[in-house]
């Protein structure tokens, strides 16, 4: 458990001299078992330095700093960083995956996040990536590579936050329409965080229980006819522009009402309202119209107490107090800190497959989703689309498709192993035939690369 960079370098050099294998551990949450070895495990959890430099919009951090710790520190100065789930260590995420999220629409991935990084390679040599004679971590090769070394320090970019940012959801009846809209606003530089969410992803994030999430998903895709939504975080100018582009939006106050009234939304009593609204337009346009919102509020009776009624009785007081806090229904805060993303794996353990793809090729994206679904059905695996986020002004997007298995069941573990034999050739074949398709498998450990090196090849 190294306390500083000098100790870490000394251990690496000792391991190299003694020919002892070693691995580095961030928070120990590797779902692939990469933190196990017969040799030395270097735990960087004690290396927690955070040094903010607001004048240069950057922060210097050590490898034990988690996403939550960094985000909490920079928000106090009026900034944000692009981070992953709260427990994830930031340096490891940058090195491994390039650190993607819905904020990648504005903030990018890979080398876009960093000003400089310091590494110690497997032989104990220390280098900064901005040194002219340093190994070229900015390059990319279509191959599975080991990481360039262990990051001992990183200077990461901070982004200014304005006081008029809010979240907005734009519902759609088809994935194709959602893709076109997300690409269009990205191309027009409208909004910061942008993501296309399926019904499963949205309902899971806003529901305190698994059973309520299932009911909510049926309501969204069935009764309300919103199979996909485009989630956008933006200032007032972005939100005003979006309102002029589409017939219906779900604003932050409406989403808060839905979240706090979710148990009643999942009930059957209010559905008569939808039945009585005769229209040739999707049901969500009528339900979320300005005229209907007061009626919906009366029916849902949104409050922390209403939401808490969905959980077990011994948890209700806790959930009432928790959802009395404004940030638990604040789209901006939830998107920045990603606290509720842990709900994605409460059903079963999640395997997320990430692919970069050209957003103007709706056919490619639909074929990719269909292929994932077919493979999952063949092997009897629970599955669903996660999200799609536009990048680089809508030229490309990153797509997440999720498989769910019970990792304590050996037969389910075997299912995912068999499915992988079908998934990798499918993506490799598509990547070879379609420019702009890249499997995260090949970017893994090349996360410091310039995104242009893999998005444009």
VMD Tcl script that draws the C-alpha trace (Angstrom):
set ca {
  {0.00 0.00 0.00}
  {2.25 2.72 -1.35}
  {1.96 6.16 0.20}
  {3.75 8.14 -2.50}
  {5.31 7.88 -5.94}
  {8.83 7.19 -4.64}
  {7.66 4.10 -2.76}
  {5.74 2.89 -5.81}
  {8.80 3.29 -8.07}
  {11.02 1.45 -5.56}
  {8.61 -1.53 -5.45}
  {8.38 -1.72 -9.26}
  {12.17 -1.69 -9.57}
  {12.51 -4.39 -6.91}
  {9.93 -6.57 -8.69}
  {11.76 -6.09 -12.00}
  {15.16 -7.03 -10.52}
  {13.67 -10.05 -8.74}
  {11.51 -11.12 -11.69}
  {8.37 -11.04 -9.54}
  {5.09 -10.38 -11.39}
  {3.02 -7.46 -10.17}
  {-0.30 -5.78 -10.79}
  {-1.67 -2.43 -9.66}
  {-4.97 -2.15 -7.82}
  {-7.15 0.96 -7.73}
  {-10.26 0.33 -5.65}
  {-10.27 -3.44 -6.22}
  {-13.42 -3.37 -8.32}
  {-12.11 -5.05 -11.46}
  {-14.88 -7.27 -12.84}
  {-12.33 -9.14 -14.98}
  {-10.03 -10.26 -12.17}
  {-7.10 -8.12 -13.32}
  {-6.13 -7.33 -9.70}
  {-5.08 -10.93 -8.96}
  {-1.52 -12.22 -9.28}
  {0.90 -14.75 -7.83}
  {3.28 -11.88 -7.19}
  {2.91 -8.36 -5.81}
  {-0.33 -6.37 -5.70}
  {0.31 -2.62 -5.49}
  {-2.64 -0.91 -3.82}
  {-2.65 2.85 -4.54}
  {-5.60 3.66 -2.28}
  {-3.42 5.75 0.06}
  {-2.24 8.03 -2.77}
  {-5.03 10.61 -2.49}
  {-3.47 13.97 -3.37}
  {-5.80 16.47 -5.07}
  {-4.30 19.85 -5.98}
  {-6.66 22.23 -7.80}
  {-5.42 24.89 -10.22}
  {-8.55 26.94 -11.06}
  {-6.56 29.56 -13.01}
  {-5.50 26.84 -15.47}
  {-8.79 24.88 -15.28}
  {-6.92 21.76 -14.18}
  {-6.31 19.51 -11.18}
  {-3.32 17.37 -10.23}
  {-4.32 14.03 -8.74}
  {-2.69 10.82 -7.54}
  {-3.88 7.36 -8.63}
  {-5.90 6.60 -5.47}
  {-8.31 9.50 -6.05}
  {-11.83 8.31 -6.88}
  {-14.34 9.93 -9.19}
  {-16.53 11.02 -6.28}
  {-13.63 12.57 -4.37}
  {-12.41 14.56 -7.37}
  {-15.87 15.66 -8.47}
  {-16.72 16.80 -4.94}
  {-13.50 18.84 -4.75}
  {-13.85 20.60 -8.10}
  {-17.58 21.41 -7.75}
  {-16.73 23.48 -4.69}
  {-14.71 25.70 -7.04}
  {-17.45 25.95 -9.70}
  {-16.07 23.30 -12.07}
  {-16.67 19.68 -13.04}
  {-14.56 16.86 -14.41}
  {-15.57 14.03 -16.69}
  {-15.49 10.94 -14.47}
  {-16.91 7.43 -14.26}
  {-18.84 5.79 -11.40}
  {-18.15 7.32 -7.96}
  {-15.91 4.53 -6.62}
  {-13.78 4.32 -9.78}
  {-10.24 5.64 -9.59}
  {-9.82 8.41 -12.15}
  {-6.27 7.69 -13.32}
  {-7.06 4.01 -13.93}
  {-10.17 4.90 -15.92}
  {-8.23 7.27 -18.16}
  {-5.49 4.72 -18.83}
  {-7.79 1.74 -19.31}
  {-10.82 2.98 -21.26}
  {-10.20 6.61 -22.10}
  {-12.95 7.58 -19.66}
  {-16.25 7.93 -21.51}
  {-19.67 9.08 -20.31}
  {-22.58 11.13 -21.63}
  {-20.37 14.17 -20.99}
  {-18.10 12.88 -23.80}
  {-20.39 14.79 -26.17}
  {-18.75 18.02 -25.00}
  {-15.63 16.92 -23.14}
  {-14.36 14.09 -25.37}
  {-12.48 10.93 -24.40}
  {-8.90 9.74 -24.00}
  {-6.25 12.42 -24.41}
  {-8.98 15.09 -24.31}
  {-9.11 14.69 -20.50}
  {-5.45 15.11 -19.68}
  {-2.87 17.88 -19.63}
  {-0.05 15.60 -18.48}
  {0.52 12.25 -16.75}
  {3.50 10.66 -15.04}
  {4.12 6.90 -15.35}
  {6.54 4.33 -14.06}
  {7.02 1.57 -16.62}
  {7.45 -2.14 -15.81}
  {11.23 -1.69 -15.44}
  {10.92 1.23 -13.01}
  {11.68 4.02 -15.50}
  {9.73 7.20 -14.77}
  {8.44 9.36 -17.65}
  {5.98 12.18 -18.29}
  {3.85 11.86 -21.40}
  {4.70 15.41 -22.47}
  {8.43 14.65 -22.51}
  {9.59 14.58 -26.13}
  {11.49 11.33 -25.62}
  {8.68 9.60 -23.71}
  {6.84 6.54 -25.11}
  {4.04 7.60 -27.45}
  {0.92 6.97 -25.39}
  {-1.06 9.33 -27.66}
  {-0.88 6.88 -30.57}
  {-3.27 4.00 -31.21}
  {-2.85 0.53 -32.66}
  {-5.66 -1.91 -33.50}
  {-4.38 -4.55 -31.10}
  {-4.63 -5.66 -27.49}
  {-1.84 -3.81 -25.63}
  {-0.56 -3.79 -22.06}
  {-0.81 -0.43 -20.28}
  {2.19 1.93 -20.67}
  {2.92 1.60 -16.95}
  {1.50 2.66 -13.60}
  {0.27 6.24 -13.43}
  {1.69 8.01 -10.39}
  {0.17 11.43 -11.10}
  {-2.14 13.09 -13.61}
  {-3.05 16.65 -14.43}
  {-6.66 16.49 -15.64}
  {-8.89 19.11 -17.18}
  {-11.62 20.90 -15.23}
  {-14.63 22.39 -17.01}
  {-16.52 25.52 -15.90}
  {-20.14 25.17 -14.75}
  {-22.76 27.86 -15.30}
  {-25.53 28.52 -12.78}
  {-28.36 27.95 -15.28}
  {-27.66 24.31 -16.17}
  {-30.55 21.86 -15.97}
  {-31.50 18.51 -17.38}
  {-34.10 17.81 -20.03}
  {-35.46 14.59 -21.57}
  {-36.68 14.40 -25.15}
  {-38.92 11.33 -25.76}
  {-39.12 9.39 -29.04}
  {-41.07 6.43 -30.38}
  {-38.12 5.00 -32.32}
  {-34.37 4.63 -32.00}
  {-33.82 6.05 -35.50}
  {-35.54 9.33 -34.58}
  {-33.61 9.55 -31.32}
  {-30.32 8.98 -33.17}
  {-31.08 11.67 -35.71}
  {-31.93 14.19 -32.99}
  {-28.90 13.40 -30.81}
  {-26.58 13.69 -33.80}
  {-28.23 16.93 -34.87}
  {-27.85 18.72 -31.53}
  {-24.27 17.47 -31.22}
  {-23.49 18.82 -34.68}
  {-25.06 22.16 -33.68}
  {-23.05 22.31 -30.40}
  {-26.26 22.27 -28.33}
  {-25.96 20.81 -24.84}
  {-23.18 19.31 -22.76}
  {-24.00 15.77 -21.61}
  {-26.08 13.96 -24.25}
  {-27.20 10.35 -24.20}
  {-29.83 8.19 -25.91}
  {-31.37 5.96 -23.25}
  {-33.58 2.94 -23.69}
  {-36.56 2.30 -21.43}
  {-34.62 -0.16 -19.27}
  {-31.76 2.26 -18.60}
  {-34.01 5.19 -17.72}
  {-36.44 3.24 -15.53}
  {-33.61 1.49 -13.66}
  {-31.87 4.75 -12.85}
  {-34.93 6.52 -11.45}
  {-36.49 3.55 -9.59}
  {-35.53 2.68 -6.00}
  {-36.50 -0.99 -6.43}
  {-36.09 -3.58 -9.16}
  {-39.81 -4.42 -9.30}
  {-40.74 -0.74 -9.65}
  {-38.21 -0.38 -12.47}
  {-39.87 -3.21 -14.41}
  {-43.32 -1.64 -14.03}
  {-42.00 1.79 -14.96}
  {-40.34 0.46 -18.07}
  {-43.64 -1.04 -19.24}
  {-45.37 2.29 -18.61}
  {-42.77 4.26 -20.56}
  {-42.57 2.02 -23.63}
  {-46.15 0.78 -23.58}
  {-48.71 3.31 -22.36}
  {-46.64 6.46 -22.92}
  {-45.10 5.15 -26.20}
  {-41.63 6.54 -25.40}
  {-39.28 3.70 -26.31}
  {-36.20 5.96 -26.14}
  {-35.33 9.33 -24.64}
  {-32.47 11.69 -25.34}
  {-31.12 13.00 -22.06}
  {-29.48 16.43 -22.28}
  {-27.73 18.61 -19.70}
  {-27.51 22.19 -20.92}
  {-27.83 25.85 -20.03}
  {-30.99 27.86 -20.65}
  {-29.99 28.67 -24.21}
  {-29.52 25.00 -25.08}
  {-32.85 24.06 -23.49}
  {-34.68 26.86 -25.28}
  {-33.22 25.73 -28.59}
  {-34.30 22.13 -27.99}
  {-37.85 23.20 -27.16}
  {-38.06 24.83 -30.58}
  {-36.83 21.68 -32.32}
  {-39.22 19.03 -30.93}
  {-42.93 18.85 -30.04}
  {-42.41 17.54 -26.51}
  {-39.83 17.71 -23.73}
  {-39.75 16.50 -20.14}
  {-38.21 19.31 -18.13}
  {-36.35 18.88 -14.84}
  {-39.36 19.75 -12.66}
  {-41.50 17.21 -14.52}
  {-38.86 14.51 -14.12}
  {-38.68 15.29 -10.40}
  {-42.46 14.89 -10.24}
  {-42.22 11.52 -12.01}
  {-39.45 10.29 -9.72}
  {-41.18 11.26 -6.49}
  {-44.53 9.94 -7.74}
  {-43.12 6.81 -9.35}
  {-45.10 4.23 -7.29}
  {-48.35 5.86 -8.41}
  {-47.11 6.16 -12.00}
  {-46.55 2.39 -11.95}
  {-50.08 1.85 -10.66}
  {-53.06 1.30 -12.91}
  {-55.38 4.05 -11.71}
  {-54.06 6.91 -13.83}
  {-53.93 5.03 -17.14}
  {-57.60 5.91 -17.79}
  {-56.38 9.45 -18.39}
  {-54.31 8.30 -21.36}
  {-57.18 6.24 -22.74}
  {-59.42 9.30 -22.68}
  {-56.96 11.41 -24.68}
  {-57.77 10.65 -28.29}
  {-54.89 11.74 -30.53}
  {-52.97 10.55 -33.54}
  {-49.78 11.72 -31.82}
  {-47.74 9.65 -29.30}
  {-49.34 9.51 -25.85}
  {-46.36 11.22 -24.19}
  {-47.06 14.43 -26.12}
  {-50.50 14.69 -24.51}
  {-49.52 13.57 -21.01}
  {-46.54 15.92 -20.77}
  {-48.29 18.94 -22.30}
  {-48.49 22.04 -20.13}
  {-52.25 21.61 -19.78}
  {-51.97 18.07 -18.42}
  {-49.09 18.55 -15.97}
  {-51.29 19.88 -13.12}
  {-53.59 16.88 -13.55}
  {-50.63 14.49 -13.56}
  {-49.27 16.09 -10.40}
  {-52.61 15.60 -8.63}
  {-52.68 11.95 -9.62}
  {-49.06 11.18 -8.71}
  {-48.93 13.20 -5.45}
  {-45.14 13.41 -5.70}
  {-43.25 13.51 -2.40}
  {-40.41 11.68 -0.66}
  {-43.07 9.80 1.31}
  {-44.82 8.65 -1.88}
  {-41.55 7.35 -3.31}
  {-40.57 5.68 -0.03}
  {-43.79 3.67 -0.10}
  {-42.18 1.50 -2.79}
  {-39.43 0.12 -0.51}
  {-39.59 -2.28 2.42}
  {-41.13 -0.80 5.54}
  {-37.89 -0.77 7.55}
  {-36.24 1.34 4.80}
  {-38.97 3.93 4.36}
  {-37.72 6.45 6.87}
  {-34.27 6.31 5.29}
  {-35.64 6.81 1.75}
  {-37.92 9.63 2.91}
  {-34.91 11.48 4.35}
  {-32.74 10.62 1.34}
  {-35.20 11.94 -1.24}
  {-35.86 15.05 0.81}
  {-32.45 16.13 -0.41}
  {-32.82 18.14 -3.65}
  {-29.80 16.59 -5.37}
  {-31.41 13.12 -5.47}
  {-33.86 14.42 -8.09}
  {-31.46 16.85 -9.77}
  {-30.49 15.58 -13.24}
  {-27.32 17.66 -13.34}
  {-26.05 16.37 -9.98}
  {-27.03 12.77 -10.72}
  {-25.33 12.88 -14.12}
  {-22.15 14.37 -12.66}
  {-21.82 12.08 -9.63}
  {-23.54 8.97 -11.09}
  {-24.55 7.77 -7.62}
  {-27.56 5.73 -8.76}
  {-25.67 3.91 -11.52}
  {-25.09 1.10 -9.00}
  {-28.73 0.19 -9.63}
  {-27.79 -1.17 -13.03}
  {-26.36 -4.34 -11.45}
  {-28.90 -5.00 -8.71}
  {-30.80 -7.37 -11.02}
  {-27.75 -9.34 -12.12}
  {-24.08 -8.70 -12.74}
  {-23.66 -6.49 -15.81}
  {-21.25 -7.04 -18.70}
  {-21.06 -3.83 -20.72}
  {-19.89 -4.02 -24.34}
  {-18.68 -0.69 -25.72}
  {-18.34 0.12 -29.39}
  {-17.57 3.36 -31.21}
  {-19.73 3.70 -34.32}
  {-20.59 6.27 -37.02}
  {-23.80 8.06 -35.99}
  {-24.84 8.78 -39.57}
  {-25.09 5.03 -40.23}
  {-28.38 4.21 -38.52}
  {-28.42 0.87 -40.34}
  {-25.05 -0.10 -38.83}
  {-26.17 0.80 -35.31}
  {-29.46 -1.04 -35.69}
  {-27.67 -4.13 -37.06}
  {-25.20 -3.98 -34.19}
  {-27.99 -3.84 -31.61}
  {-29.88 -6.64 -33.37}
  {-26.74 -8.81 -33.41}
  {-26.19 -8.31 -29.68}
  {-29.83 -9.19 -29.05}
  {-29.69 -12.32 -31.26}
  {-26.55 -13.62 -29.54}
  {-28.06 -13.00 -26.11}
  {-31.26 -14.80 -27.05}
  {-29.29 -17.73 -28.46}
  {-27.46 -18.16 -25.15}
  {-30.51 -17.26 -22.99}
  {-28.93 -14.16 -21.43}
  {-30.81 -11.10 -20.17}
  {-29.86 -8.09 -22.28}
  {-30.73 -4.55 -23.32}
  {-29.35 -1.40 -24.92}
  {-27.56 0.79 -22.43}
  {-26.91 4.19 -23.99}
  {-25.54 5.90 -27.08}
  {-23.64 9.17 -26.72}
  {-22.68 11.38 -29.69}
  {-19.09 12.56 -29.91}
  {-16.98 14.85 -32.01}
  {-19.93 16.97 -33.15}
  {-22.04 13.94 -34.00}
  {-19.55 12.30 -36.33}
  {-19.19 9.29 -34.06}
  {-20.93 7.87 -31.05}
  {-20.15 5.38 -28.30}
  {-22.70 2.61 -27.85}
  {-23.08 0.46 -24.75}
  {-24.97 -2.84 -24.92}
  {-25.45 -4.71 -21.66}
  {-25.67 -8.40 -20.81}
  {-26.82 -9.51 -17.35}
  {-25.86 -12.78 -15.68}
  {-25.91 -14.26 -12.18}
  {-22.17 -14.51 -11.60}
  {-22.72 -16.87 -8.65}
  {-24.28 -19.42 -11.02}
  {-21.62 -21.43 -12.89}
  {-24.00 -22.19 -15.78}
  {-24.61 -18.46 -16.30}
  {-20.87 -17.81 -16.26}
  {-20.48 -20.42 -18.97}
  {-23.20 -18.69 -21.00}
  {-21.27 -15.42 -21.15}
  {-18.08 -17.26 -22.09}
  {-19.86 -18.93 -24.98}
  {-21.50 -15.65 -26.02}
  {-18.09 -13.95 -26.17}
  {-17.04 -16.44 -28.84}
  {-19.82 -15.02 -31.04}
  {-19.56 -11.36 -30.03}
  {-15.89 -10.69 -30.77}
  {-15.91 -12.07 -34.35}
  {-19.15 -10.20 -35.04}
  {-17.68 -6.86 -33.98}
  {-14.31 -7.52 -35.64}
  {-16.04 -8.31 -38.93}
  {-18.16 -5.17 -38.72}
  {-15.12 -3.08 -37.79}
  {-13.18 -4.35 -40.81}
  {-16.06 -3.54 -43.15}
  {-17.26 -0.22 -41.71}
  {-15.07 2.81 -41.13}
  {-15.50 4.29 -37.65}
  {-16.51 1.07 -35.86}
  {-14.09 0.30 -33.03}
  {-14.42 -2.24 -30.23}
  {-13.35 -0.95 -26.80}
  {-11.44 -4.21 -26.39}
  {-8.67 -2.73 -28.57}
  {-8.73 0.68 -26.90}
  {-8.47 -0.89 -23.44}
  {-5.10 0.12 -21.92}
  {-4.66 2.66 -24.74}
  {-6.95 5.17 -23.03}
  {-4.46 8.03 -23.31}
  {-4.62 7.92 -27.10}
  {-5.93 10.83 -29.14}
  {-9.52 9.98 -30.09}
  {-8.87 11.00 -33.70}
  {-6.47 8.06 -33.98}
  {-9.26 5.53 -33.50}
  {-12.39 7.45 -34.51}
  {-11.14 8.38 -37.98}
  {-9.36 5.18 -39.01}
}
mol new
graphics top color blue
foreach p $ca { graphics top sphere $p radius 0.5 }
foreach p [lrange $ca 0 end-1] q [lrange $ca 1 end] { graphics top cylinder $p $q radius 0.2 }
display resetview
